[in-house]
Amino acid sequence: MLKNYLRIAWRNVIKHKVYAAINISGLAVGIAACILLFTVVKYELSYDSFQPNYQRIYHVATEQHSAEGISYGEGVPFPAYDALRADFPNLVTGALFANYTSQVTVMSVGDPNSPSNKKFIEESGNFFSDPNFFSVFNYKWLAGSPQLLKDPDVAVLTKKRAEKYFGTWQAAIGGLLRLDNTATVKVAGILEDVPLNTDFPLGIIASYETMKKFPQTYGYSTDFGNVTSNFQAFVLLPEHTSPQPVNASLKTFSDKYHNKPGGVSKSYYYLQPLKEVHFDNRIGTFGDHITSKSTLWTLSLIGLFIIVMASINFINLSTAQAVGRSKEVGIRKVLGSSRGQLFWQVIGETAIIVFAAIILALVIALLCMPYIKHIASIQETINLLNSSTFAFVAILLVAVTLLAGIYPSLVLSGFKPATALKNKITSANLGGISLRRGLVITQFAISQVLIIGTIVAISQMRYIRNADLGFNKDAIMVLNSNVDSSVNLRQPAFKQKLLSIPGVKAVSFSSDVPSSESNNSGNFAFDHKPDEKFEMYRKFADEDYFKTYGLELVAGRIYEKSDTIRELVVNQTMMNKLGVKDPKDILGHEIRYNRNKWCPIVGVVKDFKTNSLREAVKPLAIAPRNVRYYYTGIKLNTANLSQTRAAIEQAWNQFFPEFVYAPSFMDERINNFYGQENQLALLYKIFAGIAIFISCLGLYGLVLFMAAQKTKEVGIRKVLGASVANIVYLFSKEFTLLIIIAFVVAVPVAWYMMSNWLNNFVFRITMGVGVFVLAIVSSILIAWITVGYKAVRAARANPVTSLRSE
């Protein structure tokens, strides 16, 4: 019986090739999009789930209470790590310090200072830790053990890093590395490579004791007031232990070590489950991106919407085809076929089409997967054809077959044989016109939601690219190096050398560029009063910082040239938060932070964007302090740029031969802030394009249905003198009305979704009327172009043919 159903179904598919081709192509594109989105979402949800104790590992995060509200941080002070271990002996506590943009020098055994030593700039994967970290997190050791990290001057490498530095991981054992031209470590152990779906991209792990030997280089401090996001603590709870009692104890712990009695601003530590770390955009990670749960929900909904749209296409096309198949159904019923048999026959036809679409979809997905891997930052080794994908495809096969096939099956199997054989099946007999129109409205509404989302995302990213940051980001080269006394001594001569190059306009040394993702903050006191209720953010820079980056003073002057902090310049946000309205009124008042000496404010700088546009401008103080000058900012003349860059490289190698020359440009660094947003905007564009393509197929199916429905009407109108334009208007009027209705449905949905997305940005666009007008106009134009061909063809048909049966 089943074989017979399939044979008949296959014959009908072959008989109606055009309909089958349209259905298969629409479903294939929709299913391929679903498979790709499933792969992206599944990959993001898998982050760090390979850890055996995934459900029991927690990150010690910080909840900061101030007069302005609650904020969150990922870092803890260095002494908090030892205090946690002492106060919570029943918990396994580990910590990790990330050393971003580190220089690694492979030292020759015979001549450790040889100029030919290989040097590498490692943007990430560089950490300091101790054996306790490996009691919380589990990794496979190829050589050595965690206990090696008890001692100073040792490090372990992952297999990939070891092979990069020494050729083979076996040869790396006993090798020497110099980190940041400061710490020399011996390679004592090797880890198996860490999967890429992790927020702990380990590459080199030097011992915690090594870091403590170089406090100036790595910022190590025993002060609870110094917090860096680079140092994070993690705990492993005992089995069957709830985090709630620990959180209550952590509040007491915070008051004991961190919060001052009577202070308004307080910070409390709490446990954040590891399974939430990758999705919490309030808190940073050691990984290269954070993907919010709302983003994954959005991508999942897009996949659902697209498959629903493809199924609607199938329903509309099958319904349009039903009028032409009425005699076939009538004959089968006269010959004894039951309604159930006809129902399953049509379901069989649907299953064949869906199966063919799935095969084509897998081919499309395989071809597109490298591109999706690139834009979604998915590891290259992931295999699309795995058990999870096949299980998902099997679910799609059943779901799409039922979703797309049930309604056409009920319609066709419900024909009365007498009516069918007399050729009296029309759209009125078919019924369900309102349902079909509702499906078309649903399809257009989904398309317009995606179109509006795409327009908003593109507009926001364009706004970000063109926003006034309050400083000059164009044609500024940034060089990075570690700082020690030797570097400090060479910096003045290096600066003069750079300024002698014709293409160099200005040079500045600083601890940070004007806008970055790193923060250096702490408590401070103003005007010889107790500590303020908010933290002050700090940047250390020489006196040419303002000229190099185009920062504008609104009052006072730039501080005098100095190697240490003697004077300060604050921004307008800092001034306003201190309750001062006129910039001139704050000049001469003094600030002290971290119990340093009191320093006068000599200038007020116009606010500039201290971080990404997701965040508000921070209250900031800028002061000279050459022991923190990690960055060299160089303002360039764009003429003869290649010659200028070559001269800068030559000067760098002359003064700092021990450091790798690795220039970056300020505008590129800022663009990197928005990697996830750019990815999301690109995904919106791709899947909105897919939705438009599927909608066009749906429109074509609708016109086919209307052409079958209005065949005699068109013939009568032509006989009575209607022109081609009149007939085209007859077709256009209905679907244009459907698009407008769909637009009314789509606007509030799109507004709600994109408002939530825009709320991630402090500085954002406003969704004006233009966004929605552009969406409706583009939808109507695309629809008219799609429908035009078939509508004109129907209008130009010979009326004699359509009226012959009358």
C-alpha positions in Angstrom: 0.0 0.0 0.0 2.7 2.5 1.0 4.7 1.6 -2.1 1.6 2.3 -4.3 1.1 5.7 -2.6 4.7 6.7 -3.2 4.6 5.6 -6.8 1.4 7.6 -7.5 2.8 10.5 -5.6 6.0 10.4 -7.6 4.0 10.4 -10.9 2.1 13.5 -9.8 5.3 15.3 -8.9 6.8 14.5 -12.3 3.5 15.5 -14.0 3.6 19.0 -12.4 7.3 19.8 -12.8 7.0 23.6 -12.6 5.1 23.5 -9.3 7.4 20.9 -7.9 10.5 22.9 -8.9 9.1 26.0 -7.2 8.2 24.1 -4.1 11.5 22.3 -3.9 13.6 25.4 -4.4 11.6 27.4 -1.8 11.7 24.7 0.7 15.4 23.9 0.0 16.4 27.5 0.7 14.3 27.7 3.8 15.5 24.4 5.2 19.2 25.2 4.4 18.8 28.5 6.3 17.3 26.6 9.2 20.2 24.1 9.2 22.8 26.9 9.2 21.0 28.8 12.0 20.7 25.5 14.0 24.4 25.0 13.6 25.2 28.5 14.8 22.9 28.4 17.8 24.0 24.9 18.8 27.6 25.9 18.6 27.1 29.0 20.8 25.1 27.0 23.3 27.9 24.4 23.6 30.5 26.9 25.0 32.5 25.2 27.8 30.0 22.4 28.1 32.8 19.9 27.5 34.0 20.6 31.1 33.1 17.5 33.2 32.0 19.7 36.1 30.2 22.2 33.9 27.1 22.4 36.1 29.1 22.9 39.3 31.6 25.6 38.2 30.9 29.2 39.0 32.5 32.5 38.2 33.0 35.0 41.1 31.4 38.1 39.6 30.9 41.5 41.2 27.6 43.5 41.7 28.4 47.1 42.3 25.9 49.3 44.1 26.2 53.1 43.9 24.0 56.2 43.9 23.5 55.7 40.1 22.2 52.1 40.4 23.6 48.6 40.0 26.4 47.7 37.6 28.4 44.5 37.1 32.0 43.5 36.8 33.9 40.3 36.0 37.1 41.0 37.9 38.2 40.7 41.5 41.1 42.3 43.3 44.2 40.2 43.5 44.1 39.8 47.3 40.5 38.6 47.1 41.7 35.3 45.6 43.7 34.4 48.7 41.0 35.6 51.0 38.4 33.5 49.2 40.5 30.4 49.7 41.0 31.2 53.4 37.4 32.1 54.2 35.8 29.3 52.1 38.0 26.2 52.6 35.2 23.9 51.6 35.2 25.3 48.1 37.8 24.7 45.4 38.8 28.1 44.2 41.0 28.9 41.2 41.9 32.1 39.4 43.2 33.2 36.0 44.9 36.4 34.9 44.7 37.3 31.3 47.7 39.0 29.7 46.4 40.4 26.4 48.6 41.4 23.5 51.7 39.7 25.0 55.0 39.4 23.3 56.6 35.9 23.5 60.2 35.4 22.7 61.6 31.9 22.1 65.1 32.0 23.7 68.0 30.2 22.1 69.6 27.7 24.5 73.1 28.8 23.8 72.4 32.5 23.4 69.2 33.6 25.2 69.7 37.2 24.0 70.4 36.4 20.4 68.8 38.9 17.9 67.7 35.9 15.9 65.4 34.7 18.6 61.9 34.2 17.3 59.3 36.7 18.5 55.6 36.5 18.5 52.7 38.9 19.4 49.9 36.9 20.9 46.7 38.9 21.1 45.0 36.3 23.4 45.5 33.0 25.1 48.2 34.3 27.5 47.5 33.6 31.2 48.9 33.3 34.7 47.5 30.8 37.1 48.3 28.2 39.7 47.4 24.5 40.3 44.1 25.4 41.9 42.7 26.5 38.5 43.1 23.0 37.2 41.2 21.6 40.2 38.2 23.7 39.0 38.6 23.2 35.3 39.7 19.9 33.7 42.1 19.6 30.8 44.1 16.8 29.4 47.8 16.9 30.1 50.2 15.5 27.5 53.2 16.1 29.8 53.6 17.4 33.3 50.9 18.2 35.9 49.2 21.2 37.5 51.6 21.1 40.5 54.3 22.5 38.2 52.6 25.9 38.5 53.4 26.2 42.2 56.8 27.5 41.5 57.9 30.8 39.9 59.4 31.0 36.4 57.6 28.1 34.9 54.9 27.8 32.3 52.8 25.2 30.5 51.8 25.4 26.8 49.0 23.9 24.8 50.1 21.5 22.0 49.4 24.0 19.3 51.4 26.8 21.0 54.3 24.4 21.7 54.4 23.3 18.0 54.3 27.0 17.0 57.3 27.9 19.1 59.4 24.8 19.1 58.3 22.7 16.1 57.0 19.7 18.1 55.4 19.7 21.6 58.0 17.1 22.8 60.8 19.6 21.9 59.1 22.3 23.9 59.7 20.6 27.3 62.6 22.5 29.0 62.6 25.3 26.5 62.8 28.9 27.6 60.4 31.7 26.8 60.6 35.4 27.7 57.2 37.0 28.3 56.8 40.7 27.5 60.6 41.1 27.6 60.3 40.8 31.4 59.6 37.3 32.8 61.7 34.3 31.7 59.9 31.0 32.1 60.8 27.4 31.5 58.3 25.2 29.7 57.5 22.4 32.1 54.2 20.9 30.8 52.0 20.5 27.8 48.2 20.6 27.6 46.1 19.0 24.8 44.6 21.8 22.7 41.5 23.4 24.1 38.3 23.3 22.0 37.5 26.6 20.4 34.0 26.7 21.8 35.4 28.1 25.1 35.7 31.4 26.9 39.1 30.2 28.2 41.3 30.1 25.1 44.4 28.8 26.8 47.6 29.0 24.9 50.3 29.7 27.5 49.8 29.5 31.2 52.7 30.9 33.3 52.7 30.4 37.1 50.9 32.9 39.3 54.1 33.4 41.3 55.8 34.6 38.2 53.3 37.4 37.7 53.7 38.5 41.3 57.4 39.0 40.7 56.7 41.8 38.2 54.0 44.0 39.7 54.8 47.0 37.5 54.5 45.0 34.3 51.3 43.1 35.2 49.7 45.5 37.7 49.7 43.1 40.6 48.6 44.8 43.8 47.6 43.8 47.3 45.1 46.6 47.6 41.4 45.5 47.6 40.6 48.9 45.9 42.4 47.9 42.7 40.2 45.8 40.5 41.0 44.6 37.0 38.8 42.7 34.6 41.9 40.7 33.6 41.9 38.8 36.9 38.9 36.5 37.5 38.2 33.9 40.2 36.2 30.6 39.8 34.9 28.1 42.3 33.9 24.5 42.1 30.9 23.7 44.4 30.7 20.3 46.1 28.1 18.0 44.6 24.5 18.7 45.6 25.5 22.1 47.0 23.3 25.1 46.2 24.9 28.5 45.4 22.4 30.5 47.5 24.1 29.9 50.9 27.5 30.7 49.3 26.1 33.9 47.9 24.9 34.9 51.3 28.3 34.3 52.8 29.9 36.2 49.9 27.9 39.3 50.9 29.5 39.1 54.4 32.8 38.5 52.8 32.5 41.6 50.6 31.7 43.8 53.7 34.6 42.3 55.5 37.3 43.0 52.9 36.0 45.4 50.3 33.3 47.7 51.5 34.0 50.6 53.9 31.6 51.1 56.8 29.1 53.8 56.1 30.1 54.0 52.5 27.3 54.6 49.9 29.1 52.7 47.1 29.4 49.0 47.8 30.5 46.0 45.8 29.3 42.4 46.5 30.7 39.2 45.1 28.2 36.6 43.9 28.4 33.3 42.0 27.6 33.3 38.3 27.1 29.8 36.8 29.6 28.9 34.1 26.7 28.0 31.9 25.6 31.7 31.9 29.1 33.3 31.4 29.0 33.2 27.6 25.6 34.8 27.4 25.8 37.6 30.0 26.6 40.8 28.1 26.8 42.7 31.4 30.0 40.9 32.2 33.1 40.3 30.1 34.9 37.0 29.5 38.3 35.9 28.4 36.8 34.8 25.1 36.6 36.7 21.9 32.8 37.4 22.0 29.7 37.2 24.1 26.4 36.1 22.6 23.3 37.1 24.5 20.4 34.6 24.9 18.2 37.2 23.2 20.4 37.0 20.1 20.1 33.2 20.0 16.4 33.5 20.5 16.3 36.0 17.6 18.3 33.7 15.3 16.1 30.7 16.3 12.9 32.8 15.6 14.3 33.8 12.2 14.9 30.1 11.4 11.3 29.3 12.5 9.9 32.2 10.5 11.8 31.2 7.3 10.6 27.6 7.5 7.0 28.7 8.1 7.3 31.1 5.1 8.5 28.2 2.9 5.7 26.0 4.1 3.2 28.8 3.3 4.6 28.9 -0.2 3.9 25.2 -0.5 0.3 25.6 0.8 -0.4 28.5 -1.6 1.0 26.7 -4.6 -0.7 23.4 -3.8 -4.0 25.2 -3.4 -3.5 27.0 -6.7 -2.8 23.7 -8.3 -5.9 22.0 -6.7 -8.3 23.5 -9.3 -6.4 21.9 -12.1 -6.4 18.5 -10.3 -10.1 18.4 -9.6 -10.9 15.9 -12.4 -8.1 13.6 -11.3 -9.5 13.5 -7.8 -13.0 13.0 -9.1 -12.0 10.0 -11.2 -10.1 8.5 -8.3 -13.1 8.8 -6.0 -15.4 7.2 -8.6 -13.0 4.4 -9.0 -13.2 3.7 -5.2 -10.5 5.8 -3.6 -11.5 6.9 -0.1 -10.8 10.4 1.3 -8.2 8.9 3.6 -6.4 7.3 0.7 -6.4 10.6 -1.2 -5.2 12.4 1.9 -2.2 10.2 2.4 -1.5 10.3 -1.3 -1.1 14.1 -1.1 0.9 13.8 2.1 3.2 11.3 0.2 3.7 13.9 -2.6 4.5 16.5 0.0 7.0 14.1 1.7 8.7 13.4 -1.6 9.1 17.1 -2.3 10.3 17.9 1.2 12.8 15.0 1.0 14.1 16.3 -2.3 14.3 19.8 -0.8 16.2 18.5 2.2 18.8 16.8 -0.1 19.2 20.1 -2.0 19.2 22.0 1.3 22.1 20.0 2.7 24.1 20.7 -0.5 23.3 24.4 -0.2 24.2 24.4 3.5 27.5 22.6 2.9 28.4 25.2 0.2 27.5 28.1 2.5 29.0 26.7 5.7 32.5 28.2 5.2 31.0 31.6 4.8 28.8 31.2 7.9 31.8 29.9 9.9 33.6 33.1 9.0 30.9 35.6 9.9 29.7 33.7 13.0 33.2 32.9 14.3 32.6 29.2 14.3 35.7 26.9 14.5 36.8 25.5 11.2 36.9 21.9 12.4 33.1 21.7 13.1 31.4 19.2 10.8 28.0 20.1 9.5 27.1 16.4 8.8 26.9 15.1 12.3 24.3 13.2 14.3 22.7 16.3 15.7 22.2 17.8 12.3 20.7 14.6 10.9 18.4 14.4 13.9 17.4 18.0 13.3 16.8 17.3 9.6 14.7 14.2 10.4 12.5 16.4 12.7 12.3 19.0 9.9 11.2 16.3 7.4 8.3 15.3 9.6 7.4 18.8 10.7 7.5 20.5 7.3 5.7 17.6 5.6 2.8 17.9 8.1 2.9 21.7 8.3 2.9 22.1 4.5 0.9 19.1 3.5 -2.1 18.8 5.8 -4.1 21.7 4.5 -3.7 20.9 0.7 -4.4 17.2 1.5 -7.6 18.1 3.3 -8.7 20.4 0.4 -8.0 17.9 -2.4 -9.3 14.9 -0.6 -12.5 16.8 0.2 -13.6 17.3 -3.5 -17.1 15.8 -4.3 -16.7 13.6 -7.3 -19.8 14.8 -9.2 -18.8 18.5 -8.8 -15.2 17.6 -9.8 -16.1 15.7 -12.9 -18.4 18.4 -14.1 -15.5 20.9 -14.0 -17.3 23.0 -11.4 -14.5 23.3 -8.9 -13.7 26.9 -8.4 -12.1 29.0 -5.7 -15.5 29.3 -4.1 -15.8 25.5 -3.9 -12.3 25.3 -2.5 -13.1 27.5 0.5 -10.5 28.8 2.8 -9.8 31.9 0.9 -9.6 33.9 4.1 -7.1 31.3 5.4 -4.9 31.6 2.3 -5.0 35.4 2.6 -4.1 35.1 6.2 -1.1 32.9 5.4 0.0 35.4 2.8 -0.3 38.2 5.3 1.7 36.1 7.8 4.4 35.6 5.2 4.6 39.3 4.3 4.6 40.3 8.0 7.6 38.0 8.7 9.4 39.4 5.6 8.8 43.0 6.7 9.9 42.3 10.3 13.2 41.0 8.9 13.5 43.9 6.4 12.9 46.5 9.2 15.4 44.7 11.4 18.0 44.8 8.7 17.4 48.5 8.0 17.7 49.3 11.7 20.8 47.2 12.2 22.5 48.7 9.2 21.5 52.2 10.2 22.9 51.7 13.8 26.2 50.3 12.5 26.4 53.2 10.1 25.7 55.6 12.9 28.5 54.0 15.0 31.0 54.3 12.1 30.2 58.0 11.6 29.5 59.0 15.2 31.5 61.9 16.7 33.7 60.2 19.3 35.1 63.4 20.6 38.6 62.7 19.3 40.4 62.0 16.0 40.5 58.3 15.1 41.7 58.7 11.5 45.3 58.2 10.4 46.5 57.4 13.9 48.9 54.4 14.2 49.2 52.6 17.5 52.2 50.7 18.7 52.2 48.6 21.8 55.1 47.5 24.1 55.7 46.5 27.6 57.2 49.2 29.9 60.2 49.0 32.2 62.9 51.4 33.2 64.9 50.6 30.1 62.0 51.4 27.8 61.3 54.6 29.7 64.8 55.8 29.1 64.6 55.2 25.4 61.1 56.7 24.8 62.1 60.4 24.6 64.7 59.7 22.0 62.3 57.5 20.1 59.7 60.2 20.1 62.2 62.8 18.7 63.1 60.3 16.0 59.5 59.8 15.0 58.8 63.6 14.9 61.8 64.0 12.5 59.9 61.8 10.0 58.2 64.1 7.4 54.9 62.1 7.5 54.5 62.2 11.3 52.5 65.1 12.8 52.4 64.2 16.5 53.5 61.5 18.9 52.2 60.6 22.4 52.9 57.9 24.9 50.0 56.6 27.1 48.6 53.8 29.2 45.6 53.5 26.9 44.2 55.0 23.8 41.2 57.4 24.2 38.5 54.7 23.5 39.1 51.1 24.4 37.4 48.1 26.0 39.7 48.1 29.0 39.0 50.0 32.2 41.3 51.2 35.0 39.2 52.5 37.9 39.2 53.0 41.6 38.0 55.0 44.6 39.0 58.6 45.0 38.5 61.6 47.1 37.8 65.2 46.0 38.7 68.5 47.7 40.0 66.9 50.9 36.7 65.2 51.6 35.9 61.4 52.2 35.9 59.1 49.2 33.2 59.9 46.6 30.3 57.6 45.9 31.4 56.7 42.4 34.7 55.4 40.9 37.0 57.4 38.9 38.5 56.0 35.7 42.1 56.8 34.9 44.3 57.1 31.8 47.9 58.0 32.0 49.4 60.0 29.2 52.1 62.5 28.3 51.4 66.1 27.6 51.1 65.5 23.8 48.1 63.1 24.2 45.6 65.9 23.6 47.3 67.1 20.4 47.8 63.6 19.0 44.2 62.5 19.4 42.6 65.9 18.9 41.1 66.2 22.4 39.6 69.6 23.1 40.0 71.5 26.3 36.9 73.5 27.5 38.7 75.1 30.5 42.2 75.4 31.9 45.4 74.0 30.4 47.2 70.7 29.8 49.4 69.5 32.6 53.1 70.3 32.6 55.5 67.7 31.3 56.3 65.2 34.0 57.1 61.5 34.6 54.8 61.3 37.6 51.4 62.4 38.6 51.5 66.1 39.7 48.5 67.6 37.9 45.3 66.3 36.4 42.9 67.0 33.6 39.3 65.7 34.1 36.5 65.3 31.6 33.1 67.0 31.7 31.3 63.9 33.0 33.7 63.8 36.0 33.0 67.5 36.6 29.3 67.1 36.4 29.2 64.1 38.7 31.1 66.2 41.3 28.3 68.7 41.1 30.3 71.4 39.4 28.5 73.3 36.6 31.1 75.8 35.3 34.4 74.1 34.1 36.4 77.1 35.5 35.1 76.5 39.0 36.7 73.1 39.3 40.2 74.3 38.4 42.6 74.3 41.3 40.6 71.8 43.3 42.4 68.6 44.3 41.9 64.9 43.8 43.5 61.9 45.5 43.1 58.3 44.6 44.4 55.1 46.2 45.8 57.1 49.0 48.3 58.9 46.7 49.2 62.5 47.2 46.6 65.3 46.4 46.9 66.6 42.9 45.3 69.8 41.5 42.9 69.8 38.5 44.4 72.1 35.9 42.1 71.5 33.0 38.8 70.1 31.8 38.6 68.2 28.5 35.5 67.9 26.4 33.8 64.6 26.8 35.0 61.9 24.4 33.8 58.3 24.1 35.9 56.4 26.6 34.5 53.0 25.6 32.2 51.6 23.0 29.0 53.3 22.2 27.2 50.6 24.2 28.4 52.4 27.3 28.1 55.9 28.8 31.1 58.2 29.0 33.0 57.4 32.1 34.1 60.0 34.8 37.8 60.3 33.8 41.0 61.8 35.0 44.1 62.0 32.8 47.6 62.4 34.2 51.2 61.8 33.3 52.9 58.6 34.6 55.6 57.2 32.4 55.8 53.8 34.1 52.4 53.0 32.5 53.1 54.2 28.9 52.3 51.0 27.1 51.1 52.6 23.9 52.6 54.9 21.3 50.1 56.9 19.3 51.4 58.4 16.1 49.3 61.0 14.1 50.2 60.5 10.4 50.0 62.6 7.2 48.3 60.3 4.7 50.5 61.5 1.9 53.4 59.1 1.2 52.0 56.8 3.8 54.0 53.7 2.7 57.3 55.6 3.1 56.2 57.0 6.5 55.3 53.5 7.7 58.6 52.1 6.6 60.5 54.9 8.4 58.5 54.3 11.6 59.3 50.6 11.5 62.9 51.3 11.0 62.9 53.7 14.0 61.1 51.1 16.1 63.6 48.4 15.3 66.4 50.8 16.1 65.1 51.7 19.6 63.2 48.6 20.6 64.8 45.6 18.8 63.6 43.3 21.5 59.9 44.1 20.7 57.9 42.9 17.7 56.8 45.7 15.4 53.0 45.2 15.3 51.2 48.4 14.3 47.4 48.8 14.4 45.3 51.8 13.4 42.9 53.5 15.8 39.9 53.3 13.5 40.4 49.5 13.1 40.6 49.1 16.9 37.3 50.9 17.3 35.6 48.8 14.6 36.7 45.7 16.5 34.5 46.8 19.4 31.4 45.9 17.4 32.3 42.5 16.0 29.2 40.8 17.3 26.9 43.7 16.2 28.5 43.6 12.7 28.0 39.8 12.6 24.3 40.2 13.6 23.7 42.9 11.0 25.3 40.7 8.3 23.2 37.7 9.4 20.1 39.9 9.3 21.0 41.0 5.7 21.5 37.4 4.6 18.4 36.0 6.1 16.3 38.9 5.2 17.4 38.3 1.6 16.4 34.7 2.0 13.0 35.8 3.4 12.5 38.1 0.4 13.4 35.3 -2.0 10.9 33.0 -0.4 8.3 35.7 -0.3 8.8 36.3 -4.0 8.1 32.6 -4.6 5.1 32.9 -2.4 3.9 35.9 -4.4 4.3 33.9 -7.6 2.3 31.1 -6.1 -0.4 33.6 -5.1 -0.6 35.0 -8.7 -0.8 31.4 -10.0 -3.8 30.9 -7.7 -5.4 34.2 -8.7 -4.9 33.5 -12.4 -6.6 30.1 -11.9 -9.3 31.7 -9.8 -10.0 34.6 -12.1 -9.6 32.9 -15.5 -13.1 33.5 -16.7 -13.4 36.8 -15.0 -10.3 38.1 -16.9 -11.8 36.8 -20.1 -15.2 38.5 -19.6 -13.4 41.8 -18.6 -11.3 41.7 -21.8 -14.4 41.0 -23.9 -16.0 44.0 -22.3 -13.0 46.2 -23.2 -10.7 46.0 -20.2 -7.1 47.0 -21.0 -3.9 45.1 -19.9 -3.3 47.8 -17.3 -6.8 47.3 -15.9 -6.2 43.5 -15.6 -2.8 44.0 -14.0 -4.4 46.4 -11.5 -7.0 43.7 -10.8 -4.1 41.4 -9.7 -2.0 44.1 -8.0 -4.9 45.5 -5.9 -5.4 42.4 -3.8 -1.7 41.6 -3.0 -0.9 45.3 -2.4 -3.7 45.4 0.2 -2.3 42.2 1.8 1.2 43.7 2.0 -0.3 46.8 3.7 -2.1 44.7 6.2 1.0 42.7 6.8 2.9 45.9 7.3 0.5 47.0 10.1 1.1 43.6 11.8 4.9 43.8 11.3 5.5 47.3 12.6 4.8 46.7 16.3 6.7 43.4 16.3 9.7 44.9 14.6 9.6 48.0 16.7 9.6 45.9 19.9 12.4 43.6 18.8 14.7 46.3 17.5 14.1 48.6 20.4 15.3 45.9 22.7 18.4 45.4 20.5 19.1 49.2 20.4 18.8 49.3 24.2 22.3 47.6 24.2 23.7 51.0 23.1 23.8 54.2 25.2 24.4 56.1 21.9 21.8 54.9 19.4 19.6 55.9 16.5 15.9 56.6 16.8 13.6 54.5 14.7 11.9 57.2 12.7 9.1 57.0 10.2 11.7 56.7 7.4 12.7 53.2 8.5 9.1 51.9 8.2 8.4 53.8 5.0 11.5 52.3 3.4 10.4 48.8 4.5 6.8 49.1 3.0 8.0 50.8 -0.2 10.7 48.2 -0.8 8.3 45.4 -0.1 5.7 46.7 -2.5 8.3 47.3 -5.2 9.7 43.8 -4.9 6.2 42.4 -4.9 5.2 44.3 -8.1 8.4 43.2 -9.9 7.7 39.6 -8.9 4.1 39.6 -9.8 4.4 41.7 -12.9 5.4 39.0 -15.3 2.6 36.6 -14.5 0.0 39.4 -14.2 0.9 40.7 -17.7 0.8 37.2 -19.1 -2.7 36.6 -17.7 -3.8 40.0 -18.9 -2.6 39.3 -22.5 -4.2 35.8 -22.7 -6.8 35.1 -25.4 -10.3 35.5 -23.8 -11.7 32.9 -26.2 -9.7 30.2 -24.5 -10.9 31.1 -21.0 -14.6 31.4 -22.1 -14.8 28.3 -24.3 -16.3 26.1 -21.7 -19.2 28.6 -21.2 
